[in-house]
Amino acid sequence: NEQFADSFRIEYKRENEQKWIKYKYFSGQYILSGNSNSYIPTMRDLLPSIIARQIRIIPIVTGPLSKYICMRLELYGCSYEDGLISYSMPQGDKRGYDVQFFDETYDGQNENGTLKG
C-alpha cells in the first residue's frame, strides 16, 4: 500500500510550559521531510536537539492520497544531564569584527530583540 507521510512537523512541551512549541530545524524549517515510499525507512537527526517532557509528531501528506496517512515512528533520546538550557542576550549581538550571535532556533521569549528564558 502507498500510504506514508512524506513530511512531518514536531511540537514539544517542556516541563513548565503550557503551550506547544513548534520545533525548528537549524536551517529554519518547521516541516521536515519524511518518506518517499511505504517500505524504506528514513532516519532524521534532530539538529538542534529537543529538551522536552512531551513530544508530538504531526504527519503531513501531499498528493492524491492526502487523506490517508500511515506513519511508523521510532524516537531515540536520552536523559538530559547538563548544559545550557536558558540564557539572556541581545539577538544579533556583535562581539568583535567577525563574531555575531544570531540564534535562529531559540525557543524562549524574544522581548524587544533580547532573547530570554
Secondary structure, 3 states (H helix, E strand, C coil): CCCCCCEEEEEEECCCCCCCEECCCCCCCCEEECCCCCCCCCCCCCCCCCCCCEEEEEEECCCCCCCCCCCCCCCCCCCCCCCCCCCCEECCEECCCCCEECCCCCCCEEECCEEEC
